[in-house]
């Protein structure tokens, strides 16, 4: 039916009103974007691509001096909020976690390479909630005590390895961290080398994933229509689909061994076992279970070894800290046996040292990105939907108002009260630092990480002294970070490990034999 003249008249009369409404919306949006948090002015069209790619520039404390507690950087249409204070991080990522708990979406890495099954990258939604519920329960404070024998055994093995071959410190720490993660998650036998086939396969999977996530690595991230190209015409897509199948088979095979043990009546503590035993309760498919457990292995391996490497550097740079820790160990443990988990409550300085290591050397210095799912206003500033939120750990963990004028130094005593007991240095955060993240995305494996580091540090310091080689010149570089993927390592350094007791190696060996 054709429209009448009256219909056209009505439409024409409504046109000015529609135009006025659109003008108001545009003005409001324009006004909102004029109220973005302060930040550097980028180039037309491309934005501030130069600074966005410069991690050292983004993390510098000068940025807070220039722009304040929040800095907004935009490049190629993507806005990123750099959070430079714990106050803002808690206000946004915890108190408003309902709209700040998403992750960046990667077409290649998330949709095709992993099908959104990497828990640390899973989009905020139903699957993520089920993943998180299982992980939080499986690594709760009460459950992680079941892993003490694994962690104690691995600490002894690490100390013996360093005594016998101290020249390959970094490789020893990497082997140790992977061995802990595989044992805690699958109750696997100890790993002998970083060249272990399982370690190599998981490390390569992580390496591929990080490559896929690098800005500019895949054109499909900018031209999203490319994801609809058939696989036979798109090599990136064929590769992603191939590796998803291969990686799924790997993780399913590792968890399948745990399932076989359980079926044969072998029930040994592991996160994988708890996932399988509670399958009906948490409603995860076998593939989802396998990827969840595999993710917990992959994210814990590198971060633990990196923290320990920074800690060894701190022992060299701050010998007075090492001396005080030795004195505490001598008083509580003595020289007749290595320390155990039963000693840790009586070793407050060692426990404070764990907190200080995690604060002083955050292995992921810009944190894992959160993404806002709604437009938001905070203290008069507009934060658009889809903004990536990075946490500048180099300002959050080094804030002199929280950690004192010596915040840049490695000083575990800051975590001790007047009675020499560990205190809550940051209100509402027992960890005393920000390195485990915020809100609903806080690391669920943090208790395993803390206790692994505690028994490692206690055992290593009981057994040996860390010293610089003879003839070493100049001050150690404790500030420069070498960026590798999401982690940041210290610059290479040399270290000697000297047994503190003649019988230390024999005592370590004898104690280790009790675990066999």
C-alpha positions as CSV (number, residue, x, y, z in Angstrom):
1,X,0.0,0.0,0.0
2,X,1.4,3.4,-0.9
3,X,2.0,6.0,1.8
4,X,-0.4,8.8,2.0
5,X,0.4,12.5,2.0
6,X,-0.4,12.6,5.7
7,X,2.2,10.0,6.4
8,X,4.9,12.0,4.6
9,X,3.8,15.1,6.4
10,X,4.1,13.3,9.7
11,X,7.6,12.1,8.8
12,X,8.7,15.5,7.8
13,X,7.4,17.0,11.0
14,X,9.3,14.4,13.0
15,X,12.5,15.0,11.2
16,X,13.6,18.1,13.1
17,X,12.9,16.3,16.4
18,X,14.9,13.2,15.3
19,X,17.7,15.5,14.2
20,X,17.7,17.3,17.5
21,X,17.8,14.1,19.5
22,X,20.7,12.8,17.4
23,X,22.5,16.2,17.9
24,X,22.1,15.9,21.7
25,X,23.4,12.3,21.6
26,X,26.4,13.4,19.5
27,X,27.1,16.4,21.8
28,X,26.8,14.2,24.9
29,X,29.2,11.6,23.4
30,X,31.6,14.3,22.3
31,X,31.5,15.8,25.8
32,X,32.1,12.5,27.4
33,X,35.2,11.8,25.2
34,X,36.5,15.2,26.1
35,X,36.5,14.0,29.7
36,X,38.7,11.0,29.2
37,X,41.5,10.6,31.8
38,X,44.6,12.5,30.9
39,X,47.2,11.0,28.7
40,X,49.7,11.7,25.8
41,X,48.3,13.1,22.6
42,X,48.8,10.7,19.8
43,X,48.9,11.1,16.0
44,X,45.8,11.5,13.8
45,X,44.1,8.2,13.0
46,X,46.7,5.9,14.4
47,X,46.8,7.4,17.9
48,X,49.7,6.9,20.3
49,X,51.1,3.7,18.8
50,X,54.7,4.6,19.7
51,X,54.1,4.8,23.5
52,X,51.6,1.9,23.5
53,X,54.4,-0.4,22.4
54,X,57.0,0.9,24.9
55,X,56.4,-1.0,28.1
56,X,59.2,0.8,30.0
57,X,57.7,4.2,29.1
58,X,54.3,3.1,30.2
59,X,55.6,1.7,33.5
60,X,57.8,4.7,34.4
61,X,56.9,6.4,37.7
62,X,57.2,9.7,35.7
63,X,53.9,8.8,34.0
64,X,52.1,9.2,37.4
65,X,53.9,12.5,38.0
66,X,52.7,13.7,34.5
67,X,49.2,12.4,34.3
68,X,48.2,11.3,37.8
69,X,46.6,8.1,39.1
70,X,45.1,7.2,35.7
71,X,46.6,7.6,32.2
72,X,44.6,7.0,29.0
73,X,46.4,5.9,25.9
74,X,44.7,5.3,22.6
75,X,46.1,3.6,19.5
76,X,44.4,2.3,16.4
77,X,41.0,2.9,17.9
78,X,41.7,0.9,21.1
79,X,41.7,2.8,24.4
80,X,43.9,1.6,27.3
81,X,43.7,2.9,30.9
82,X,47.0,2.6,32.8
83,X,46.1,2.5,36.5
84,X,48.9,4.1,38.6
85,X,47.5,3.7,42.2
86,X,46.1,1.0,44.3
87,X,43.2,3.2,45.3
88,X,41.9,3.5,41.7
89,X,42.6,-0.2,41.0
90,X,40.5,-1.3,44.0
91,X,37.8,1.3,43.2
92,X,37.4,0.1,39.6
93,X,38.6,-3.5,39.4
94,X,37.2,-4.7,42.7
95,X,34.4,-2.4,43.8
96,X,33.0,-2.2,40.3
97,X,34.1,-5.7,39.2
98,X,30.7,-6.4,37.6
99,X,31.8,-4.2,34.7
100,X,35.6,-4.5,34.9
101,X,36.1,-8.3,34.7
102,X,36.3,-9.0,31.0
103,X,39.4,-9.8,29.0
104,X,40.6,-8.6,25.6
105,X,39.1,-10.7,22.8
106,X,41.6,-12.1,20.3
107,X,40.1,-13.7,17.2
108,X,43.1,-15.9,16.4
109,X,44.2,-16.6,20.0
110,X,40.8,-16.9,21.6
111,X,38.3,-18.0,19.0
112,X,40.5,-20.4,16.9
113,X,43.7,-21.4,18.7
114,X,42.1,-22.1,22.1
115,X,38.3,-21.7,21.6
116,X,38.2,-19.4,24.7
117,X,39.3,-22.3,26.9
118,X,42.4,-20.7,28.4
119,X,40.9,-19.7,31.8
120,X,43.1,-16.6,32.3
121,X,41.8,-15.3,29.0
122,X,38.2,-16.7,29.0
123,X,35.6,-14.0,28.3
124,X,33.6,-12.9,31.4
125,X,30.5,-15.0,31.3
126,X,29.0,-18.4,32.2
127,X,32.0,-20.6,31.2
128,X,34.4,-18.3,33.0
129,X,32.3,-18.4,36.2
130,X,32.3,-22.2,36.1
131,X,36.1,-22.3,35.5
132,X,36.6,-19.9,38.4
133,X,34.4,-21.8,40.8
134,X,36.4,-25.0,40.2
135,X,39.7,-23.2,40.5
136,X,38.9,-21.3,43.7
137,X,37.7,-24.5,45.4
138,X,40.6,-26.6,44.1
139,X,43.2,-24.2,45.3
140,X,41.5,-23.0,48.5
141,X,43.6,-22.5,51.7
142,X,42.4,-25.7,53.2
143,X,43.1,-27.8,50.1
144,X,46.6,-26.5,49.3
145,X,47.9,-28.2,52.5
146,X,47.6,-31.5,50.6
147,X,50.3,-30.3,48.3
148,X,52.9,-29.7,51.1
149,X,54.7,-33.0,50.5
150,X,55.1,-32.2,46.8
151,X,56.4,-28.7,47.5
152,X,58.7,-29.9,50.3
153,X,60.2,-32.6,48.0
154,X,60.7,-30.2,45.2
155,X,62.5,-27.6,47.5
156,X,65.0,-30.3,48.5
157,X,65.6,-31.3,44.9
158,X,66.2,-27.7,43.9
159,X,68.7,-27.1,46.8
160,X,70.7,-30.2,45.8
161,X,70.7,-29.3,42.1
162,X,72.0,-25.8,42.9
163,X,74.8,-27.3,45.1
164,X,75.9,-29.7,42.5
165,X,75.7,-27.4,39.4
166,X,75.2,-23.7,40.4
167,X,76.3,-22.4,37.0
168,X,72.8,-22.9,35.4
169,X,70.7,-21.1,38.0
170,X,67.9,-20.0,35.7
171,X,67.4,-23.5,34.2
172,X,67.3,-25.1,37.7
173,X,64.6,-22.6,38.7
174,X,62.6,-23.2,35.6
175,X,62.8,-27.0,35.9
176,X,61.8,-26.7,39.6
177,X,58.8,-24.5,38.8
178,X,57.5,-26.7,36.0
179,X,58.0,-29.8,38.2
180,X,55.9,-28.2,41.0
181,X,53.1,-27.2,38.7
182,X,52.9,-30.6,36.9
183,X,53.0,-32.4,40.3
184,X,50.4,-30.2,41.9
185,X,48.0,-30.4,39.0
186,X,48.6,-34.0,37.8
187,X,50.6,-35.6,40.6
188,X,53.2,-36.3,38.0
189,X,56.7,-37.6,38.9
190,X,59.4,-34.9,39.4
191,X,60.6,-33.3,36.1
192,X,64.3,-34.0,35.5
193,X,65.0,-31.2,33.0
194,X,63.4,-28.2,31.2
195,X,63.8,-30.4,28.1
196,X,61.2,-32.8,29.5
197,X,58.8,-33.5,26.5
198,X,55.7,-32.4,28.5
199,X,57.4,-29.2,29.6
200,X,58.5,-28.4,26.1
201,X,55.0,-29.0,24.6
202,X,53.3,-26.8,27.2
203,X,55.9,-24.1,26.9
204,X,55.5,-24.1,23.1
205,X,51.8,-23.8,23.4
206,X,52.2,-20.8,25.7
207,X,54.7,-19.3,23.3
208,X,52.4,-19.7,20.3
209,X,49.5,-18.1,22.3
210,X,51.6,-15.1,23.3
211,X,52.7,-14.6,19.7
212,X,49.0,-14.7,18.6
213,X,48.3,-12.0,21.2
214,X,51.0,-9.6,20.1
215,X,49.7,-6.4,18.5
216,X,50.0,-6.6,14.7
217,X,50.8,-10.3,14.6
218,X,47.5,-11.1,12.8
219,X,45.6,-8.9,10.3
220,X,42.4,-10.6,11.3
221,X,42.4,-8.6,14.6
222,X,42.1,-5.4,12.5
223,X,40.0,-6.8,9.6
224,X,37.6,-9.0,11.5
225,X,35.8,-10.1,8.4
226,X,38.8,-12.2,7.6
227,X,37.8,-14.8,10.1
228,X,35.0,-15.9,7.7
229,X,37.6,-16.8,5.0
230,X,37.5,-20.6,4.5
231,X,40.4,-22.4,6.2
232,X,41.8,-23.7,2.9
233,X,42.5,-20.1,1.8
234,X,43.8,-18.8,5.2
235,X,47.0,-20.4,6.6
236,X,46.7,-18.6,9.9
237,X,43.3,-20.2,10.4
238,X,44.4,-23.7,9.4
239,X,47.4,-23.4,11.8
240,X,45.1,-22.2,14.7
241,X,42.6,-25.0,14.1
242,X,45.4,-27.6,13.9
243,X,47.1,-26.5,17.1
244,X,43.8,-26.4,19.0
245,X,43.2,-30.0,18.2
246,X,46.9,-30.9,19.1
247,X,46.8,-28.9,22.3
248,X,43.5,-30.3,23.3
249,X,44.8,-33.9,22.9
250,X,47.8,-33.0,25.0
251,X,45.9,-31.6,27.9
252,X,43.2,-34.3,27.6
253,X,45.9,-37.0,27.7
254,X,47.6,-35.5,30.8
255,X,44.3,-35.4,32.7
256,X,43.3,-38.8,31.3
257,X,46.3,-40.3,33.2
258,X,44.8,-38.9,36.4
259,X,41.4,-40.3,35.5
260,X,42.9,-43.8,35.0
261,X,44.6,-43.7,38.3
262,X,41.4,-42.8,40.0
263,X,39.6,-45.6,38.2
264,X,42.3,-48.0,39.5
265,X,41.8,-46.8,43.1
266,X,45.0,-44.6,43.1
267,X,43.8,-41.3,44.7
268,X,46.7,-38.9,45.1
269,X,46.3,-35.2,45.9
270,X,46.2,-33.0,42.7
271,X,44.0,-30.3,41.3
272,X,43.3,-32.6,38.3
273,X,41.9,-35.3,40.6
274,X,39.7,-32.8,42.4
275,X,38.3,-31.5,39.1
276,X,37.5,-35.1,37.9
277,X,35.9,-36.1,41.2
278,X,33.7,-33.0,41.2
279,X,32.7,-33.1,37.6
280,X,29.0,-33.5,38.1
281,X,29.0,-30.6,40.6
282,X,30.7,-28.1,38.3
283,X,29.3,-29.1,35.0
284,X,32.4,-28.9,32.9
285,X,33.0,-31.1,29.8
286,X,36.0,-33.3,29.6
287,X,37.7,-30.9,27.2
288,X,36.9,-27.9,29.4
289,X,38.3,-29.7,32.4
290,X,41.5,-30.6,30.5
291,X,42.1,-27.0,29.4
292,X,41.4,-25.6,32.9
293,X,44.0,-27.9,34.6
294,X,46.4,-27.2,31.7
295,X,46.0,-23.5,32.1
296,X,46.9,-23.6,35.8
297,X,50.1,-25.4,34.9
298,X,51.1,-23.0,32.1
299,X,50.5,-19.8,34.0
300,X,52.3,-21.0,37.2
301,X,55.5,-22.4,35.6
302,X,57.1,-19.2,34.3
303,X,55.9,-16.8,37.1
304,X,57.3,-18.9,39.9
305,X,60.7,-19.4,38.4
306,X,60.9,-15.6,37.5
307,X,60.0,-14.6,41.1
308,X,62.7,-16.9,42.4
309,X,65.3,-15.5,40.0
310,X,64.5,-11.9,41.1
311,X,64.8,-13.1,44.8
312,X,68.2,-14.6,44.3
313,X,69.3,-11.2,42.8
314,X,67.9,-9.5,45.9
315,X,70.0,-11.8,48.1
316,X,73.1,-10.6,46.3
317,X,72.1,-7.0,46.3
318,X,70.9,-6.9,49.9
319,X,73.3,-9.2,51.9
320,X,72.0,-7.9,55.2
321,X,68.6,-9.4,54.4
322,X,70.2,-12.8,53.8
323,X,72.1,-12.5,57.1
324,X,68.9,-11.8,59.0
325,X,67.1,-14.8,57.4
326,X,70.1,-17.1,58.2
327,X,69.9,-16.0,61.8
328,X,66.2,-16.8,62.0
329,X,66.7,-20.2,60.5
330,X,69.6,-21.0,62.8
331,X,67.5,-20.1,65.8
332,X,64.3,-22.0,64.8
333,X,65.6,-24.9,62.7
334,X,69.2,-25.3,63.5
335,X,71.7,-27.2,61.4
336,X,70.7,-30.8,62.1
337,X,67.9,-30.9,59.5
338,X,66.3,-28.9,56.7
339,X,63.2,-26.8,57.4
340,X,59.7,-28.2,56.9
341,X,56.3,-26.6,56.6
342,X,55.8,-27.1,60.3
343,X,58.6,-24.6,60.9
344,X,57.1,-21.8,58.7
345,X,54.7,-20.4,61.3
346,X,57.8,-19.8,63.5
347,X,59.7,-18.1,60.6
348,X,58.0,-14.7,60.2
349,X,61.0,-13.1,58.5
350,X,61.0,-15.9,55.8
351,X,57.2,-15.4,55.3
352,X,57.7,-11.7,55.1
353,X,60.4,-12.3,52.5
354,X,57.9,-14.1,50.3
355,X,55.6,-11.1,50.4
356,X,58.5,-8.7,49.7
357,X,59.7,-10.8,46.7
358,X,56.2,-10.7,45.1
359,X,55.9,-7.0,45.8
360,X,59.4,-5.9,44.8
361,X,59.6,-7.9,41.5
362,X,56.1,-8.3,40.0
363,X,56.7,-10.8,37.2
364,X,53.8,-9.3,35.1
365,X,54.6,-5.6,35.6
366,X,51.4,-4.3,33.9
367,X,49.2,-7.0,35.3
368,X,46.7,-9.0,33.3
369,X,44.4,-6.7,31.4
370,X,40.8,-6.1,32.5
371,X,38.3,-4.8,30.0
372,X,35.2,-2.7,30.8
373,X,31.9,-4.0,29.5
374,X,30.0,-0.7,30.0
375,X,30.6,3.0,29.7
376,X,31.6,4.3,33.2
377,X,32.3,7.6,34.9
378,X,34.9,7.8,37.7
379,X,35.7,11.1,39.6
380,X,34.5,13.2,36.7
381,X,36.4,11.2,34.0
382,X,34.8,9.0,31.3
383,X,35.9,5.5,30.7
384,X,34.4,4.1,27.5
385,X,33.1,0.6,27.1
386,X,35.8,-1.7,25.8
387,X,38.6,0.1,27.5
388,X,41.5,-2.2,28.4
389,X,42.7,-1.6,32.0
390,X,46.3,-2.3,32.9
391,X,47.7,-2.1,36.4
392,X,51.1,-0.5,36.7
393,X,52.7,-2.7,39.3
394,X,55.8,-0.6,39.3
395,X,53.8,2.3,40.9
396,X,51.2,0.3,42.8
397,X,53.8,-1.9,44.6
398,X,56.3,0.9,45.1
399,X,54.0,3.6,46.5
400,X,56.0,5.4,49.3
401,X,52.7,6.3,51.0
402,X,52.1,2.6,51.5
403,X,55.5,1.0,51.6
404,X,57.6,3.9,53.1
405,X,60.4,6.0,51.8
406,X,62.5,2.9,51.1
407,X,59.8,1.3,48.8
408,X,62.4,0.8,46.1
409,X,64.5,-1.4,48.4
410,X,64.1,-5.1,49.1
411,X,63.2,-5.0,52.8
412,X,61.1,-7.9,54.3
413,X,61.0,-6.1,57.6
414,X,58.4,-3.7,56.3
415,X,55.9,-6.6,56.8
416,X,56.7,-7.1,60.4
417,X,55.1,-5.5,63.4
418,X,56.8,-4.3,66.6
419,X,56.7,-7.9,67.9
420,X,58.4,-9.3,64.8
421,X,55.2,-10.9,63.5
422,X,53.8,-10.6,60.0
423,X,51.3,-7.8,59.7
424,X,48.7,-6.8,57.1
425,X,50.5,-3.9,55.5
426,X,47.7,-3.1,53.0
427,X,44.2,-2.8,54.4
428,X,42.0,-5.5,53.1
429,X,44.8,-7.3,51.2
430,X,46.5,-10.0,53.3
431,X,49.1,-10.5,50.6
432,X,50.4,-7.0,51.2
433,X,51.0,-6.3,47.5
434,X,49.1,-6.1,44.2
435,X,50.9,-8.7,42.2
436,X,48.2,-11.3,42.3
437,X,45.7,-9.0,40.5
438,X,42.3,-7.6,41.5
439,X,38.7,-8.4,41.9
440,X,37.1,-11.4,40.3
441,X,40.3,-12.0,38.2
442,X,42.6,-12.3,41.2
443,X,45.0,-15.3,40.8
444,X,43.2,-18.4,42.2
445,X,46.5,-20.3,42.6
446,X,48.1,-17.6,44.9
447,X,48.2,-19.8,48.0
448,X,50.1,-22.5,46.2
449,X,52.5,-19.9,44.8
450,X,53.1,-18.4,48.3
451,X,53.7,-21.7,50.0
452,X,56.0,-22.9,47.2
453,X,58.1,-19.8,47.5
454,X,58.1,-20.0,51.3
455,X,59.5,-23.5,51.5
456,X,61.9,-22.9,48.6
457,X,63.4,-19.8,50.3
458,X,63.6,-21.4,53.7
459,X,65.3,-24.5,52.3
460,X,67.8,-22.7,50.0
461,X,68.8,-20.2,52.7
462,X,69.1,-23.0,55.3
463,X,71.5,-24.9,53.0
464,X,73.6,-22.1,51.4
465,X,74.7,-18.6,51.0
466,X,74.3,-16.6,47.8
467,X,77.4,-14.5,47.0
468,X,78.8,-12.6,44.0
469,X,81.8,-14.3,42.3
470,X,85.2,-13.0,43.3
471,X,86.3,-10.0,41.2
472,X,82.7,-8.9,40.4
473,X,82.7,-5.2,39.9
474,X,80.1,-2.5,40.3
475,X,76.6,-2.5,41.7
476,X,74.1,-5.1,40.7
477,X,71.4,-4.0,38.3
478,X,68.1,-4.5,40.2
479,X,66.0,-2.1,38.1
480,X,66.3,-3.2,34.5
481,X,63.6,-5.6,33.4
482,X,64.1,-7.9,30.4
483,X,60.6,-8.3,28.9
484,X,59.8,-11.8,27.6
485,X,56.1,-12.4,26.7
486,X,54.1,-11.3,29.7
487,X,56.9,-11.8,32.2
488,X,59.8,-9.6,33.1
489,X,63.2,-11.1,34.1
490,X,66.2,-9.4,35.6
491,X,69.3,-8.8,33.4
492,X,71.6,-11.9,33.5
493,X,73.9,-12.0,36.6
494,X,76.5,-14.3,38.1
495,X,76.0,-16.0,41.5
496,X,77.9,-18.4,43.7
497,X,76.1,-20.8,46.0
498,X,78.2,-21.8,49.1
499,X,77.0,-24.6,51.5
500,X,76.5,-23.2,55.0
501,X,77.3,-26.6,56.7
502,X,79.7,-29.3,55.8
503,X,76.9,-31.9,56.1
504,X,74.2,-29.8,54.3
505,X,74.2,-31.8,51.1
506,X,74.1,-35.1,53.0
507,X,71.2,-33.9,55.2
508,X,69.3,-32.7,52.1
509,X,69.8,-36.1,50.4
510,X,68.7,-38.1,53.5
511,X,65.6,-36.0,53.9
512,X,64.7,-36.3,50.3
513,X,64.9,-40.1,50.6
514,X,62.0,-40.0,53.0
515,X,59.7,-38.8,50.2
516,X,60.5,-41.9,48.0
